[in-house]
Amino acid sequence: MKRYKVRILPSAYEDLRHARTWYRQHSPILPKRFSQQVNLSVQRVRENPFAHTIRYKEVRIANLNVFPYALHYLVTESTVVIIAIHHTAISPEKWIDRL
């Protein structure tokens, strides 16, 4: 099976930073656990990007297993482009201009 490259947009890194900051305010161990879950999801998406259906436009969503967050990503010929890491309660309209 083909393994895709992963490109995480700076805005998605900013999403990750904001989430980690929020979790840090509630527990010193939660930011690390959150990052681990994000990394696991990135690896799963890298290995099988088509496992998740298109939810809007060409964007696919991979939910994290433990936290209420999801990776929002596009698939190109050889790359998975992660455009957002958002709480599942946030509507895509709030950041759709990233496309």
Secondary structure, DSSP 4 states (H G I P E B T S, - for coil): ----EEEE-HHHHHHHHHHHHHHHTT-SSHHHHHHHHHHHHHHHHHH-GGGS-EEETTEEEEE-SSSSEEEEEEE-SSEEEEEEEEETTS-GGGTGGG-
